[in-house]
Structure formats: structure tokens, C-alpha cells
Amino acid sequence: MSPIPPHGRKARVLKGARSEYGGETMTGEIYVLLDHSKGRVDTLSRETLALAQQLGHLHGLGVKALLLCGPNRSPVDQVARMRVDAALVVPHQRLDGYDPDAHCRALTQVLAQDRPLAFLMGHSYQNIDLAPKLAASLKCGLVTDCIDCRIDGESMVFVRQMFRNRINADVRVRSPHPWIATFQSGAGAGNELLEGDADVVERNVDLSGLPHRRTVVETVGAVKEKVDLTKADMIVAAGRGIKRKENLRLLEELAEVLGAELGASRAAVDSEWLDRDRQIGSSGQSVAPRLYIACGISGAIQHVVGMRDSANIVAINTDPDAPIFNLANYGIVGDLVEIVPALTRKLRQEKAR
């Protein structure tokens, strides 16, 4: 298993090599799809490109950004300022907005011609709809929901979580190139994306005769959460490790003494211990409080991406090998049923002085 890289530290990447398929040496290039909306490349795509840049730098692999766009050329200007070997722009009226048929055909034509080593995408709702269709069209392997990847000999190893995020699995693809993979938020560090001066290369595709099977009637923004945890100075968060809803009372008492908000991992929300508007992570809110106390939270990447920017992280868990301890400033190994009440009593005593 490949461990989740601790906060502020890169995952180790092994020796790389070019691969072969059908007796023809591959180009050794990594292509990254850059999604965009309202004229801006989205954060998840930037994180995925940063991961590709890291692999390219360590192994001498080429990195190219691939952008599908309509009349709005604003994203092209952004990609031109990123450090890639080339920004491949596919302009077409049918690519203005998401159309799975048009997107799939355009990408199939470009990738079938170029045959890069791998094609990376952000793990968004749109791309998880597109990726299987594209993989079937190219007859290539697909790995979804990845949190990391590395080069190992002649293979590219994709890391994804299994069994409710309890273990990390190494996945090797045995198929023609490109190997297609979608990456979770946080797999790459978007703030470490390297800037440069990329050559913009336009690629033409033939979308004639493609039927219009889908029409976008309306785009509705996400409903804002009832509880805004982004403004919380301190958060006490509950995970699956609190074991039952009755133990939530212990965390509520600690939060009351601290003047903190209650937060939750997805597992705690799915168990209906707390409302979904208190969920923290890739499918919830992203927070950066002065103090974050993680109670019974193992440290799955989906949760970590939503709280890793906290100034001080305290982790309480019975498992000394829980990934959350790699991120924490302070770690307490033990039963929270004993530790949390003791911590609450001590804080009350200090406040009473």
C-alpha cells in the first residue's frame, strides 16, 4: 500500500521509464484535461496538472494541457501562462458547455492520434460521466477516484482507496495507451502549479453528423449551507470513530467550553449523527480554523482536503497508524470516550481560574 502523503510533504515517486504497446515506443507524455467554467480553469484541474508537472519533472516526461472550448477564449490565456510543453486547444461551437457526445468524440480524435502515456482528469461529476465513455471509445483502461500516482519501472501506478477508505490500493493498467485516470481533490497541490510560457497549439476535430441528444435547460448553483464553518475559529469534528450518536454529546460539551463549532466527516453524516451542512471535506465545506480537533477521524484524503489548512490540528484516535496523525500537530492515541471528557474538565478548570 502507498501511504497518503503527510501535509506539506510530497509523495515519493519511483524510477520511471517509457512504455511500449504494439511494438511502438510511446511518446512518454502525460496529457491533462483542463475543465473550465465562466472563463476560468477550475481548481480541481489545476491540482491535477500540478501532479502531472511533478511526475514530468522527476521522470523527464512531457506534460501537455488539453482544453476544449467554445467561443470564450479566456481559459486559453490562462493555460498559456502554465508551465507545460504545449497547450492543446480544441475550439468548436459544440464544445461550448458540456456535451458528453461532443466532448468524447473530440477527445477520442486527439488522443487516438497522439497516444500519450496517460490522460489525467479531475474527479468531478462531469468527468466521471465522461471518463467511462471515453475509455470505451478508445478501448483503454480507466482508474477513477485516485489520490496519488507514481512511475514504477515500465508501469504507472495509480493509488485509490478501498473498503470505505480503510486501505490504499495500487492499481496497474494493462491496456493500450493512454491510461485514463480521474483524481480526487487534493491529490495535487494547486498552489504549487508552475507558471511558464506555453506554446498554444490549436487542434481541429470533426464533429459533423453528431446528433444533439442533450440540451441544457438551466444551470442551478449549489445551495449554501445553513452552517458556515468557513468562518469558525475553532472546530470539534466527529468521525466514524465516535462509534454511536450518543457519544456526540461529549463533543458538544467540549465545543461549548471552547466556543467552537461542531463539524463532521462524511461517515458521521452518512450515519445521521450530524446534519450534512456540517460535513467537512471534498464533498462538504473547506475550513481553516485556528484549532481543529479531529475525534475518531481516520484521515481519508476526502476529509483531509477540507481541513488540512487548519493552523493547529489535534487528533484523537485509537489507531496509532491512522493517517490523521501524519497531519496533526498533536496526536492522542486512546479512547475519546475517556479523553474528551477529561479534556473538557481540564478546560473548565482553567476557565474558572
C-alpha positions as CSV (number, residue, x, y, z in Angstrom):
1,M,0.0,0.0,0.0
2,S,1.1,3.6,-0.7
3,P,0.5,5.9,2.3
4,I,-1.3,9.2,1.9
5,P,1.5,11.9,1.7
6,P,1.5,13.9,5.0
7,H,0.6,17.6,5.0
8,G,3.3,19.6,3.4
9,R,5.3,16.7,2.1
10,K,5.5,15.2,-1.4
11,A,4.7,11.5,-2.0
12,R,7.9,9.6,-3.1
13,V,7.9,8.8,-6.8
14,L,9.9,5.8,-8.1
15,K,12.1,5.4,-11.1
16,G,10.3,6.0,-14.4
17,A,10.6,4.5,-17.9
18,R,8.9,4.7,-21.2
19,S,6.3,2.1,-22.1
20,E,5.6,0.2,-25.2
21,Y,2.4,-1.0,-26.9
22,G,2.1,-3.0,-30.1
23,G,5.9,-2.7,-30.6
24,E,5.8,1.0,-31.0
25,T,7.6,3.2,-28.4
26,M,5.2,5.6,-26.8
27,T,5.8,9.4,-26.6
28,G,6.2,9.4,-22.9
29,E,3.8,12.3,-22.5
30,I,1.1,13.0,-19.9
31,Y,-2.0,14.9,-21.1
32,V,-4.2,16.7,-18.6
33,L,-7.8,17.8,-19.3
34,L,-8.4,21.3,-18.0
35,D,-12.1,21.9,-17.2
36,H,-13.3,25.5,-17.0
37,S,-16.4,27.5,-16.3
38,K,-17.2,31.2,-16.6
39,G,-13.9,31.7,-18.4
40,R,-11.6,30.2,-15.6
41,V,-9.8,26.9,-15.3
42,D,-11.2,25.2,-12.2
43,T,-9.3,24.4,-9.1
44,L,-9.5,20.6,-9.4
45,S,-7.9,20.8,-12.9
46,R,-5.1,23.0,-11.6
47,E,-4.4,20.4,-8.9
48,T,-4.3,17.6,-11.4
49,L,-2.0,19.5,-13.6
50,A,0.3,20.2,-10.7
51,L,0.5,16.5,-10.0
52,A,1.4,15.9,-13.7
53,Q,4.1,18.6,-13.5
54,Q,5.7,16.8,-10.6
55,L,5.8,13.5,-12.4
56,G,7.1,15.1,-15.5
57,H,9.9,16.9,-13.7
58,L,11.0,13.8,-11.8
59,H,11.0,11.5,-14.8
60,G,11.6,13.6,-17.9
61,L,8.1,13.1,-19.2
62,G,6.4,15.6,-21.4
63,V,3.3,17.3,-20.0
64,K,0.6,18.9,-22.2
65,A,-2.6,20.6,-21.2
66,L,-5.7,19.8,-23.2
67,L,-8.5,22.4,-23.4
68,L,-11.9,22.0,-25.1
69,C,-13.6,25.4,-25.6
70,G,-16.3,27.3,-27.5
71,P,-16.2,31.0,-28.4
72,N,-14.9,32.1,-25.0
73,R,-11.1,32.2,-25.3
74,S,-10.4,33.4,-21.7
75,P,-9.3,30.0,-20.4
76,V,-6.7,29.8,-23.3
77,D,-4.9,32.8,-22.0
78,Q,-4.7,31.2,-18.5
79,V,-3.3,27.9,-19.9
80,A,-0.7,29.8,-22.0
81,R,0.8,31.0,-18.7
82,M,1.2,27.5,-17.2
83,R,4.4,25.5,-17.4
84,V,3.6,22.8,-20.0
85,D,5.2,21.6,-23.1
86,A,2.2,22.7,-25.1
87,A,-1.4,23.9,-24.5
88,L,-3.5,21.9,-26.9
89,V,-6.7,23.9,-27.6
90,V,-9.7,22.3,-29.4
91,P,-12.1,25.0,-30.4
92,H,-15.5,24.2,-31.6
93,Q,-19.0,25.6,-31.2
94,R,-20.3,22.2,-29.9
95,L,-17.8,22.3,-27.1
96,D,-19.3,25.4,-25.6
97,G,-20.7,23.8,-22.4
98,Y,-20.6,20.2,-21.6
99,D,-22.0,17.7,-24.1
100,P,-20.8,14.2,-23.4
101,D,-21.1,13.1,-27.1
102,A,-19.2,16.1,-28.4
103,H,-16.6,16.0,-25.7
104,C,-16.0,12.3,-26.1
105,R,-15.6,12.4,-29.9
106,A,-13.3,15.4,-29.7
107,L,-11.0,13.8,-27.1
108,T,-11.1,10.4,-28.9
109,Q,-9.8,12.0,-32.1
110,V,-7.0,13.8,-30.4
111,L,-5.9,11.0,-28.1
112,A,-6.2,8.3,-30.7
113,Q,-3.8,10.3,-32.9
114,D,-1.3,11.3,-30.2
115,R,-1.4,8.2,-28.0
116,P,0.1,9.8,-24.9
117,L,1.3,7.6,-22.0
118,A,-1.6,8.8,-19.7
119,F,-4.6,11.1,-19.8
120,L,-5.5,12.6,-16.4
121,M,-8.7,14.3,-15.4
122,G,-10.2,15.8,-12.2
123,H,-12.7,13.6,-10.4
124,S,-15.7,15.9,-11.0
125,Y,-19.3,14.9,-11.6
126,Q,-18.8,15.9,-15.2
127,N,-15.7,13.9,-15.7
128,I,-17.0,10.8,-14.0
129,D,-19.7,10.9,-16.6
130,L,-17.3,11.5,-19.4
131,A,-14.3,9.2,-18.5
132,P,-16.0,5.7,-18.9
133,K,-17.5,6.8,-22.3
134,L,-14.1,8.0,-23.4
135,A,-12.3,4.8,-22.1
136,A,-14.8,2.6,-24.0
137,S,-14.3,4.7,-27.2
138,L,-10.5,4.3,-27.0
139,K,-10.6,0.8,-25.6
140,C,-8.3,1.9,-22.9
141,G,-8.1,1.2,-19.2
142,L,-9.7,3.6,-16.7
143,V,-8.9,4.2,-13.0
144,T,-11.2,6.5,-11.1
145,D,-11.1,8.3,-7.8
146,C,-7.3,8.3,-7.5
147,I,-5.5,10.1,-4.7
148,D,-1.9,9.7,-6.0
149,C,0.2,8.1,-8.7
150,R,3.8,7.2,-9.4
151,I,6.1,5.7,-12.0
152,D,7.4,2.2,-11.2
153,G,9.6,0.6,-13.8
154,E,7.6,0.4,-17.0
155,S,4.3,0.9,-15.2
156,M,2.3,3.9,-14.0
157,V,0.8,3.0,-10.6
158,F,-2.4,4.7,-9.6
159,V,-3.4,4.8,-5.9
160,R,-7.1,4.7,-4.9
161,Q,-8.8,4.0,-1.7
162,M,-10.9,0.9,-1.0
163,F,-13.1,-0.6,1.7
164,R,-14.5,2.8,2.9
165,N,-11.1,4.4,2.6
166,R,-9.5,2.0,5.1
167,I,-6.8,0.9,2.7
168,N,-4.9,2.3,-0.3
169,A,-4.7,0.1,-3.4
170,D,-2.0,0.2,-6.0
171,V,-3.6,-0.2,-9.5
172,R,-1.6,-1.0,-12.6
173,V,-3.3,-0.8,-16.0
174,R,-2.7,-3.4,-18.7
175,S,-4.3,-1.9,-21.8
176,P,-3.3,0.3,-24.7
177,H,-2.3,3.9,-24.0
178,P,-3.5,6.3,-23.0
179,W,-4.2,5.1,-19.5
180,I,-7.1,7.3,-18.2
181,A,-7.4,8.3,-14.6
182,T,-9.5,10.7,-12.6
183,F,-8.0,12.4,-9.5
184,Q,-9.7,13.5,-6.3
185,S,-9.4,17.0,-5.0
186,G,-6.2,17.3,-3.0
187,A,-4.2,14.7,-5.0
188,G,-2.0,17.6,-6.3
189,A,-1.3,21.0,-4.7
190,G,-2.9,23.6,-6.9
191,N,-0.9,26.4,-5.2
192,E,2.3,24.7,-6.4
193,L,1.3,24.8,-10.0
194,L,4.3,26.0,-12.0
195,E,3.9,29.0,-14.3
196,G,5.6,29.5,-17.6
197,D,5.1,30.4,-21.2
198,A,3.4,27.6,-23.1
199,D,3.0,27.2,-26.8
200,V,-0.7,27.2,-27.8
201,V,-1.4,24.7,-30.5
202,E,-4.9,24.5,-32.0
203,R,-6.2,21.1,-32.9
204,N,-9.1,20.6,-35.3
205,V,-11.7,17.9,-34.8
206,D,-14.6,16.6,-37.0
207,L,-17.9,16.7,-35.1
208,S,-20.1,16.7,-38.2
209,G,-23.1,14.5,-38.1
210,L,-23.0,14.3,-34.3
211,P,-26.6,14.3,-33.1
212,H,-27.8,16.7,-30.4
213,R,-29.1,14.3,-27.8
214,R,-28.9,16.6,-24.8
215,T,-30.0,20.2,-24.1
216,V,-29.0,22.3,-21.1
217,V,-32.2,23.8,-19.8
218,E,-30.9,25.6,-16.7
219,T,-27.8,25.7,-14.6
220,V,-28.6,26.0,-10.9
221,G,-25.9,26.9,-8.3
222,A,-25.3,24.9,-5.2
223,V,-27.5,25.7,-2.2
224,K,-25.5,27.4,0.5
225,E,-25.0,25.6,3.7
226,K,-27.1,26.5,6.8
227,V,-23.9,26.4,8.9
228,D,-20.9,28.3,7.6
229,L,-18.0,26.5,9.1
230,T,-15.5,28.5,7.0
231,K,-15.8,31.4,9.5
232,A,-15.3,29.2,12.6
233,D,-12.3,30.0,14.7
234,M,-12.3,26.5,16.3
235,I,-14.0,23.3,15.2
236,V,-14.5,20.0,17.0
237,A,-15.1,17.3,14.4
238,A,-16.7,13.9,14.7
239,G,-15.9,10.8,12.7
240,R,-16.9,7.2,12.4
241,G,-14.7,6.5,15.5
242,I,-17.1,8.1,17.9
243,K,-19.0,4.8,17.4
244,R,-22.5,5.9,18.2
245,K,-24.6,9.1,18.2
246,E,-24.9,9.2,22.0
247,N,-21.1,9.9,22.2
248,L,-21.7,13.1,20.2
249,R,-22.8,14.7,23.5
250,L,-19.2,14.5,24.7
251,L,-18.0,16.5,21.7
252,E,-20.8,19.0,22.1
253,E,-19.7,19.7,25.7
254,L,-16.1,20.2,24.5
255,A,-17.2,22.5,21.8
256,E,-19.3,24.5,24.2
257,V,-16.4,25.1,26.6
258,L,-14.1,26.2,23.7
259,G,-16.8,28.2,21.9
260,A,-16.2,26.0,18.9
261,E,-18.5,24.7,16.1
262,L,-19.2,21.1,15.5
263,G,-18.1,19.5,12.3
264,A,-18.2,16.0,10.8
265,S,-16.7,13.6,8.4
266,R,-18.8,12.1,5.7
267,A,-19.0,8.8,7.6
268,A,-20.6,10.7,10.6
269,V,-23.0,12.4,8.3
270,D,-23.9,9.2,6.5
271,S,-24.6,7.7,9.9
272,E,-27.1,10.6,10.5
273,W,-25.2,11.7,13.6
274,L,-24.9,15.3,12.3
275,D,-26.6,17.2,9.5
276,R,-25.0,17.3,6.1
277,D,-24.4,21.1,6.3
278,R,-21.7,20.3,8.9
279,Q,-19.8,18.0,6.7
280,I,-16.1,18.9,6.0
281,G,-14.1,17.6,3.1
282,S,-14.2,17.3,-0.7
283,S,-18.0,16.8,-0.7
284,G,-18.6,19.3,2.1
285,Q,-17.1,22.5,3.3
286,S,-13.4,23.5,3.3
287,V,-12.2,25.1,6.5
288,A,-9.1,26.7,8.0
289,P,-9.8,27.4,11.7
290,R,-7.2,28.3,14.3
291,L,-7.9,25.0,16.1
292,Y,-9.3,21.8,14.6
293,I,-9.9,18.8,16.9
294,A,-10.5,15.6,15.0
295,C,-12.3,13.0,17.1
296,G,-12.4,9.5,15.7
297,I,-11.5,10.6,12.2
298,S,-9.1,8.3,10.4
299,G,-7.8,10.9,7.9
300,A,-9.1,9.8,4.5
301,I,-8.0,12.2,1.7
302,Q,-11.6,13.2,1.0
303,H,-11.8,14.7,4.6
304,V,-8.2,15.9,4.7
305,V,-8.6,18.2,1.7
306,G,-11.3,20.1,3.6
307,M,-9.3,20.8,6.8
308,R,-5.6,20.5,6.1
309,D,-5.1,24.3,6.2
310,S,-6.1,24.5,9.8
311,A,-3.5,26.3,11.9
312,N,-3.4,23.7,14.7
313,I,-4.7,20.1,14.4
314,V,-5.3,17.8,17.3
315,A,-6.2,14.2,16.5
316,I,-7.8,11.7,18.9
317,N,-7.9,8.2,17.7
318,T,-7.5,4.6,19.0
319,D,-5.5,3.6,15.9
320,P,-1.8,4.8,16.2
321,D,-1.4,4.2,12.5
322,A,-4.3,6.4,11.4
323,P,-3.3,8.7,8.6
324,I,-4.7,11.7,10.5
325,F,-1.6,11.6,12.8
326,N,0.6,12.4,9.8
327,L,-1.2,15.7,9.5
328,A,-1.8,16.5,13.2
329,N,0.3,19.0,15.3
330,Y,-0.7,17.0,18.4
331,G,-1.9,13.4,18.5
332,I,-3.6,11.5,21.3
333,V,-3.9,7.7,21.0
334,G,-6.7,6.5,23.1
335,D,-10.5,6.2,23.5
336,L,-12.2,9.5,23.0
337,V,-14.9,8.5,25.5
338,E,-12.2,8.8,28.2
339,I,-10.1,11.6,26.6
340,V,-12.7,14.1,25.6
341,P,-14.4,14.4,29.0
342,A,-11.0,14.7,30.7
343,L,-10.0,17.5,28.3
344,T,-13.4,19.2,28.8
345,R,-12.9,19.1,32.6
346,K,-9.4,20.5,32.4
347,L,-10.6,23.4,30.2
348,R,-13.4,24.2,32.6
349,Q,-10.9,24.3,35.5
350,E,-8.7,26.7,33.5
351,K,-11.6,28.9,32.6
352,A,-12.7,29.0,36.3
353,R,-9.4,30.4,37.5
